[in-house]
Amino acid sequence: MTKSLEQRLDLIQTEIMKPSFRANKGLGNEVGYYVFDYPSEEELRVREHVKYLEQKNNPDLDGFELKVYDVYDIMLDFIESEGLLEACYEMKAEDGMDYLVESVSALLEMNEDHNYFSRYIEENTPEDAVVFIVGIGKIFPFVRSHKILNNLHQVFDRVPVVLFYPGKYDGLSLMLFSEFKDENYYRAFELVK
């Protein structure tokens, strides 16, 4: 029997509270990377629930800190801190969206294992934590989710990571918004089926 989105959202807290989940046990020695997929039209509902879980988290009682990273906000903050936001608008107008996407990808060093997102998450995540990655729909087409997961997987393995994915994940491939096929990604587990 297929669970509703509400039922699946309610099960997130149960899963992340398990000591075995946070210790990355029972995964055949694989690093604890998970995907929570959902219909893209439910984005606002999922955002609300993630915010609720973040606000409810009490590291002293729960034994971990819930760290939520919105990759779109991280990207924008970085572009602004480099003083390049206006240049991005000009680049899009003069050279087109494809050129802008390539330029932003190069700026974020997305072809490197230790790219900007990997460094940011590694530097800002405490030892006892669970990481939620959100903003995948907002950051498209600048950065693809498989790129974030593949690169982060190479350098970050001390705490479980959950990617909130507006689309479909079947344990092998990611399909953003249920229509754009991303590259295959088979290292993550489904958080809640």
C-alpha positions as protocol buffer text, in pm:
chain_id: "A"
residue {
  index: 1
  type: MET
  ca { x: 0 y: 0 z: 0 }
}
residue {
  index: 2
  type: THR
  ca { x: 139 y: 336 z: -103 }
}
residue {
  index: 3
  type: LYS
  ca { x: 175 y: 596 z: 170 }
}
residue {
  index: 4
  type: SER
  ca { x: 43 y: 949 z: 125 }
}
residue {
  index: 5
  type: LEU
  ca { x: 282 y: 1242 z: 135 }
}
residue {
  index: 6
  type: GLU
  ca { x: 150 y: 1333 z: 482 }
}
residue {
  index: 7
  type: GLN
  ca { x: 225 y: 983 z: 609 }
}
residue {
  index: 8
  type: ARG
  ca { x: 573 y: 993 z: 460 }
}
residue {
  index: 9
  type: LEU
  ca { x: 643 y: 1338 z: 605 }
}
residue {
  index: 10
  type: ASP
  ca { x: 533 y: 1215 z: 947 }
}
residue {
  index: 11
  type: LEU
  ca { x: 780 y: 925 z: 924 }
}
residue {
  index: 12
  type: ILE
  ca { x: 1084 y: 1150 z: 867 }
}
residue {
  index: 13
  type: GLN
  ca { x: 1124 y: 1231 z: 1235 }
}
residue {
  index: 14
  type: THR
  ca { x: 1087 y: 865 z: 1331 }
}
residue {
  index: 15
  type: GLU
  ca { x: 1367 y: 770 z: 1089 }
}
residue {
  index: 16
  type: ILE
  ca { x: 1615 y: 1041 z: 1183 }
}
residue {
  index: 17
  type: MET
  ca { x: 1563 y: 981 z: 1557 }
}
residue {
  index: 18
  type: LYS
  ca { x: 1685 y: 622 z: 1530 }
}
residue {
  index: 19
  type: PRO
  ca { x: 2038 y: 586 z: 1674 }
}
residue {
  index: 20
  type: SER
  ca { x: 2118 y: 337 z: 1396 }
}
residue {
  index: 21
  type: PHE
  ca { x: 2026 y: 601 z: 1135 }
}
residue {
  index: 22
  type: ARG
  ca { x: 2260 y: 858 z: 1287 }
}
residue {
  index: 23
  type: ALA
  ca { x: 2539 y: 602 z: 1328 }
}
residue {
  index: 24
  type: ASN
  ca { x: 2504 y: 499 z: 962 }
}
residue {
  index: 25
  type: LYS
  ca { x: 2459 y: 135 z: 1067 }
}
residue {
  index: 26
  type: GLY
  ca { x: 2291 y: -133 z: 866 }
}
residue {
  index: 27
  type: LEU
  ca { x: 2377 y: 21 z: 531 }
}
residue {
  index: 28
  type: GLY
  ca { x: 2628 y: -240 z: 412 }
}
residue {
  index: 29
  type: ASN
  ca { x: 2914 y: -1 z: 496 }
}
residue {
  index: 30
  type: GLU
  ca { x: 2774 y: 260 z: 258 }
}
residue {
  index: 31
  type: VAL
  ca { x: 2779 y: 621 z: 368 }
}
residue {
  index: 32
  type: GLY
  ca { x: 2440 y: 736 z: 499 }
}
residue {
  index: 33
  type: TYR
  ca { x: 2298 y: 929 z: 205 }
}
residue {
  index: 34
  type: TYR
  ca { x: 1921 y: 936 z: 161 }
}
residue {
  index: 35
  type: VAL
  ca { x: 1665 y: 1085 z: -76 }
}
residue {
  index: 36
  type: PHE
  ca { x: 1316 y: 1197 z: 21 }
}
residue {
  index: 37
  type: ASP
  ca { x: 1136 y: 1242 z: -309 }
}
residue {
  index: 38
  type: TYR
  ca { x: 799 y: 1407 z: -348 }
}
residue {
  index: 39
  type: PRO
  ca { x: 575 y: 1556 z: -617 }
}
residue {
  index: 40
  type: SER
  ca { x: 713 y: 1899 z: -711 }
}
residue {
  index: 41
  type: GLU
  ca { x: 369 y: 2057 z: -672 }
}
residue {
  index: 42
  type: GLU
  ca { x: 399 y: 1975 z: -298 }
}
residue {
  index: 43
  type: GLU
  ca { x: 715 y: 2186 z: -259 }
}
residue {
  index: 44
  type: LEU
  ca { x: 560 y: 2438 z: -19 }
}
residue {
  index: 45
  type: ARG
  ca { x: 414 y: 2164 z: 201 }
}
residue {
  index: 46
  type: VAL
  ca { x: 753 y: 1989 z: 222 }
}
residue {
  index: 47
  type: ARG
  ca { x: 930 y: 2319 z: 299 }
}
residue {
  index: 48
  type: GLU
  ca { x: 686 y: 2382 z: 584 }
}
residue {
  index: 49
  type: HIS
  ca { x: 749 y: 2037 z: 728 }
}
residue {
  index: 50
  type: VAL
  ca { x: 1127 y: 2071 z: 706 }
}
residue {
  index: 51
  type: LYS
  ca { x: 1103 y: 2407 z: 883 }
}
residue {
  index: 52
  type: TYR
  ca { x: 881 y: 2249 z: 1150 }
}
residue {
  index: 53
  type: LEU
  ca { x: 1137 y: 1970 z: 1206 }
}
residue {
  index: 54
  type: GLU
  ca { x: 1420 y: 2224 z: 1221 }
}
residue {
  index: 55
  type: GLN
  ca { x: 1237 y: 2437 z: 1480 }
}
residue {
  index: 56
  type: LYS
  ca { x: 1138 y: 2132 z: 1683 }
}
residue {
  index: 57
  type: ASN
  ca { x: 1494 y: 1998 z: 1697 }
}
residue {
  index: 58
  type: ASN
  ca { x: 1654 y: 2024 z: 2041 }
}
residue {
  index: 59
  type: PRO
  ca { x: 2016 y: 1902 z: 2019 }
}
residue {
  index: 60
  type: ASP
  ca { x: 2036 y: 1842 z: 2396 }
}
residue {
  index: 61
  type: LEU
  ca { x: 1730 y: 1617 z: 2398 }
}
residue {
  index: 62
  type: ASP
  ca { x: 1755 y: 1466 z: 2048 }
}
residue {
  index: 63
  type: GLY
  ca { x: 2129 y: 1397 z: 2062 }
}
residue {
  index: 64
  type: PHE
  ca { x: 2193 y: 1568 z: 1727 }
}
residue {
  index: 65
  type: GLU
  ca { x: 2160 y: 1905 z: 1556 }
}
residue {
  index: 66
  type: LEU
  ca { x: 1944 y: 1921 z: 1246 }
}
residue {
  index: 67
  type: LYS
  ca { x: 2129 y: 2130 z: 987 }
}
residue {
  index: 68
  type: VAL
  ca { x: 1922 y: 2242 z: 688 }
}
residue {
  index: 69
  type: TYR
  ca { x: 2117 y: 2370 z: 388 }
}
residue {
  index: 70
  type: ASP
  ca { x: 1926 y: 2543 z: 107 }
}
residue {
  index: 71
  type: VAL
  ca { x: 2167 y: 2510 z: -184 }
}
residue {
  index: 72
  type: TYR
  ca { x: 1998 y: 2789 z: -379 }
}
residue {
  index: 73
  type: ASP
  ca { x: 2040 y: 3034 z: -90 }
}
residue {
  index: 74
  type: ILE
  ca { x: 2402 y: 2920 z: -43 }
}
residue {
  index: 75
  type: MET
  ca { x: 2470 y: 2983 z: -413 }
}
residue {
  index: 76
  type: LEU
  ca { x: 2307 y: 3328 z: -408 }
}
residue {
  index: 77
  type: ASP
  ca { x: 2490 y: 3432 z: -89 }
}
residue {
  index: 78
  type: PHE
  ca { x: 2821 y: 3328 z: -244 }
}
residue {
  index: 79
  type: ILE
  ca { x: 2755 y: 3515 z: -571 }
}
residue {
  index: 80
  type: GLU
  ca { x: 2655 y: 3826 z: -373 }
}
residue {
  index: 81
  type: SER
  ca { x: 2958 y: 3800 z: -142 }
}
residue {
  index: 82
  type: GLU
  ca { x: 3182 y: 3791 z: -451 }
}
residue {
  index: 83
  type: GLY
  ca { x: 3006 y: 4103 z: -583 }
}
residue {
  index: 84
  type: LEU
  ca { x: 2892 y: 3919 z: -896 }
}
residue {
  index: 85
  type: LEU
  ca { x: 2512 y: 3931 z: -881 }
}
residue {
  index: 86
  type: GLU
  ca { x: 2478 y: 4228 z: -1119 }
}
residue {
  index: 87
  type: ALA
  ca { x: 2735 y: 4068 z: -1352 }
}
residue {
  index: 88
  type: CYS
  ca { x: 2518 y: 3754 z: -1361 }
}
residue {
  index: 89
  type: TYR
  ca { x: 2216 y: 3957 z: -1475 }
}
residue {
  index: 90
  type: GLU
  ca { x: 2426 y: 4122 z: -1746 }
}
residue {
  index: 91
  type: MET
  ca { x: 2578 y: 3790 z: -1853 }
}
residue {
  index: 92
  type: LYS
  ca { x: 2233 y: 3635 z: -1896 }
}
residue {
  index: 93
  type: ALA
  ca { x: 2112 y: 3933 z: -2103 }
}
residue {
  index: 94
  type: GLU
  ca { x: 2425 y: 3948 z: -2322 }
}
residue {
  index: 95
  type: ASP
  ca { x: 2537 y: 3585 z: -2350 }
}
residue {
  index: 96
  type: GLY
  ca { x: 2228 y: 3379 z: -2268 }
}
residue {
  index: 97
  type: MET
  ca { x: 2123 y: 3140 z: -1997 }
}
residue {
  index: 98
  type: ASP
  ca { x: 2347 y: 2851 z: -2104 }
}
residue {
  index: 99
  type: TYR
  ca { x: 2659 y: 3067 z: -2071 }
}
residue {
  index: 100
  type: LEU
  ca { x: 2544 y: 3194 z: -1731 }
}
residue {
  index: 101
  type: VAL
  ca { x: 2483 y: 2838 z: -1608 }
}
residue {
  index: 102
  type: GLU
  ca { x: 2833 y: 2734 z: -1723 }
}
residue {
  index: 103
  type: SER
  ca { x: 2989 y: 3038 z: -1557 }
}
residue {
  index: 104
  type: VAL
  ca { x: 2811 y: 2985 z: -1224 }
}
residue {
  index: 105
  type: SER
  ca { x: 2906 y: 2616 z: -1231 }
}
residue {
  index: 106
  type: ALA
  ca { x: 3271 y: 2712 z: -1283 }
}
residue {
  index: 107
  type: LEU
  ca { x: 3253 y: 2972 z: -1004 }
}
residue {
  index: 108
  type: LEU
  ca { x: 3116 y: 2707 z: -766 }
}
residue {
  index: 109
  type: GLU
  ca { x: 3383 y: 2458 z: -888 }
}
residue {
  index: 110
  type: MET
  ca { x: 3116 y: 2196 z: -954 }
}
residue {
  index: 111
  type: ASN
  ca { x: 3359 y: 1971 z: -1144 }
}
residue {
  index: 112
  type: GLU
  ca { x: 3575 y: 1939 z: -832 }
}
residue {
  index: 113
  type: ASP
  ca { x: 3508 y: 1699 z: -543 }
}
residue {
  index: 114
  type: HIS
  ca { x: 3580 y: 1979 z: -299 }
}
residue {
  index: 115
  type: ASN
  ca { x: 3347 y: 2229 z: -463 }
}
residue {
  index: 116
  type: TYR
  ca { x: 3190 y: 2525 z: -285 }
}
residue {
  index: 117
  type: PHE
  ca { x: 2888 y: 2330 z: -155 }
}
residue {
  index: 118
  type: SER
  ca { x: 3103 y: 2045 z: -21 }
}
residue {
  index: 119
  type: ARG
  ca { x: 3332 y: 2286 z: 162 }
}
residue {
  index: 120
  type: TYR
  ca { x: 3041 y: 2490 z: 296 }
}
residue {
  index: 121
  type: ILE
  ca { x: 2856 y: 2187 z: 434 }
}
residue {
  index: 122
  type: GLU
  ca { x: 3171 y: 2032 z: 575 }
}
residue {
  index: 123
  type: GLU
  ca { x: 3277 y: 2355 z: 749 }
}
residue {
  index: 124
  type: ASN
  ca { x: 2932 y: 2432 z: 893 }
}
residue {
  index: 125
  type: THR
  ca { x: 2820 y: 2089 z: 1015 }
}
residue {
  index: 126
  type: PRO
  ca { x: 2889 y: 1991 z: 1377 }
}
residue {
  index: 127
  type: GLU
  ca { x: 2990 y: 1636 z: 1471 }
}
residue {
  index: 128
  type: ASP
  ca { x: 2652 y: 1521 z: 1603 }
}
residue {
  index: 129
  type: ALA
  ca { x: 2422 y: 1626 z: 1322 }
}
residue {
  index: 130
  type: VAL
  ca { x: 2178 y: 1520 z: 1055 }
}
residue {
  index: 131
  type: VAL
  ca { x: 2203 y: 1719 z: 731 }
}
residue {
  index: 132
  type: PHE
  ca { x: 1901 y: 1809 z: 519 }
}
residue {
  index: 133
  type: ILE
  ca { x: 1972 y: 1948 z: 171 }
}
residue {
  index: 134
  type: VAL
  ca { x: 1686 y: 2151 z: 22 }
}
residue {
  index: 135
  type: GLY
  ca { x: 1644 y: 2400 z: -264 }
}
residue {
  index: 136
  type: ILE
  ca { x: 1710 y: 2149 z: -543 }
}
residue {
  index: 137
  type: GLY
  ca { x: 1416 y: 2271 z: -751 }
}
residue {
  index: 138
  type: LYS
  ca { x: 1509 y: 2638 z: -703 }
}
residue {
  index: 139
  type: ILE
  ca { x: 1873 y: 2591 z: -807 }
}
residue {
  index: 140
  type: PHE
  ca { x: 1792 y: 2413 z: -1133 }
}
residue {
  index: 141
  type: PRO
  ca { x: 1942 y: 2450 z: -1398 }
}
residue {
  index: 142
  type: PHE
  ca { x: 2252 y: 2600 z: -1234 }
}
residue {
  index: 143
  type: VAL
  ca { x: 2343 y: 2288 z: -1041 }
}
residue {
  index: 144
  type: ARG
  ca { x: 2213 y: 1934 z: -1083 }
}
residue {
  index: 145
  type: SER
  ca { x: 2134 y: 1727 z: -776 }
}
residue {
  index: 146
  type: HIS
  ca { x: 2346 y: 1429 z: -879 }
}
residue {
  index: 147
  type: LYS
  ca { x: 2646 y: 1663 z: -898 }
}
residue {
  index: 148
  type: ILE
  ca { x: 2589 y: 1784 z: -542 }
}
residue {
  index: 149
  type: LEU
  ca { x: 2544 y: 1429 z: -412 }
}
residue {
  index: 150
  type: ASN
  ca { x: 2837 y: 1278 z: -604 }
}
residue {
  index: 151
  type: ASN
  ca { x: 3079 y: 1550 z: -499 }
}
residue {
  index: 152
  type: LEU
  ca { x: 2964 y: 1564 z: -139 }
}
residue {
  index: 153
  type: HIS
  ca { x: 2974 y: 1184 z: -115 }
}
residue {
  index: 154
  type: GLN
  ca { x: 3346 y: 1193 z: -200 }
}
residue {
  index: 155
  type: VAL
  ca { x: 3444 y: 1421 z: 90 }
}
residue {
  index: 156
  type: PHE
  ca { x: 3170 y: 1415 z: 356 }
}
residue {
  index: 157
  type: ASP
  ca { x: 3077 y: 1099 z: 541 }
}
residue {
  index: 158
  type: ARG
  ca { x: 3060 y: 1176 z: 912 }
}
residue {
  index: 159
  type: VAL
  ca { x: 2683 y: 1230 z: 946 }
}
residue {
  index: 160
  type: PRO
  ca { x: 2373 y: 1120 z: 753 }
}
residue {
  index: 161
  type: VAL
  ca { x: 2262 y: 1341 z: 463 }
}
residue {
  index: 162
  type: VAL
  ca { x: 1903 y: 1363 z: 336 }
}
residue {
  index: 163
  type: LEU
  ca { x: 1834 y: 1526 z: -2 }
}
residue {
  index: 164
  type: PHE
  ca { x: 1479 y: 1657 z: -41 }
}
residue {
  index: 165
  type: TYR
  ca { x: 1401 y: 1599 z: -405 }
}
residue {
  index: 166
  type: PRO
  ca { x: 1107 y: 1749 z: -598 }
}
residue {
  index: 167
  type: GLY
  ca { x: 1064 y: 1465 z: -841 }
}
residue {
  index: 168
  type: LYS
  ca { x: 1116 y: 1090 z: -846 }
}
residue {
  index: 169
  type: TYR
  ca { x: 1394 y: 870 z: -713 }
}
residue {
  index: 170
  type: ASP
  ca { x: 1369 y: 499 z: -776 }
}
residue {
  index: 171
  type: GLY
  ca { x: 1690 y: 394 z: -604 }
}
residue {
  index: 172
  type: LEU
  ca { x: 1886 y: 427 z: -928 }
}
residue {
  index: 173
  type: SER
  ca { x: 1796 y: 745 z: -1110 }
}
residue {
  index: 174
  type: LEU
  ca { x: 1673 y: 1092 z: -1026 }
}
residue {
  index: 175
  type: MET
  ca { x: 1403 y: 1263 z: -1232 }
}
residue {
  index: 176
  type: LEU
  ca { x: 1365 y: 1630 z: -1139 }
}
residue {
  index: 177
  type: PHE
  ca { x: 1004 y: 1756 z: -1145 }
}
residue {
  index: 178
  type: SER
  ca { x: 926 y: 1402 z: -1270 }
}
residue {
  index: 179
  type: GLU
  ca { x: 1031 y: 1509 z: -1621 }
}
residue {
  index: 180
  type: PHE
  ca { x: 1405 y: 1595 z: -1637 }
}
residue {
  index: 181
  type: LYS
  ca { x: 1620 y: 1284 z: -1610 }
}
residue {
  index: 182
  type: ASP
  ca { x: 1931 y: 1349 z: -1407 }
}
residue {
  index: 183
  type: GLU
  ca { x: 2227 y: 1116 z: -1429 }
}
residue {
  index: 184
  type: ASN
  ca { x: 2193 y: 788 z: -1247 }
}
residue {
  index: 185
  type: TYR
  ca { x: 2267 y: 805 z: -877 }
}
residue {
  index: 186
  type: TYR
  ca { x: 2261 y: 477 z: -691 }
}
residue {
  index: 187
  type: ARG
  ca { x: 2447 y: 553 z: -368 }
}
residue {
  index: 188
  type: ALA
  ca { x: 2149 y: 693 z: -180 }
}
residue {
  index: 189
  type: PHE
  ca { x: 1873 y: 508 z: -1 }
}
residue {
  index: 190
  type: GLU
  ca { x: 1509 y: 608 z: 1 }
}
residue {
  index: 191
  type: LEU
  ca { x: 1448 y: 769 z: 340 }
}
residue {
  index: 192
  type: VAL
  ca { x: 1078 y: 678 z: 353 }
}
residue {
  index: 193
  type: LYS
  ca { x: 904 y: 467 z: 91 }
}
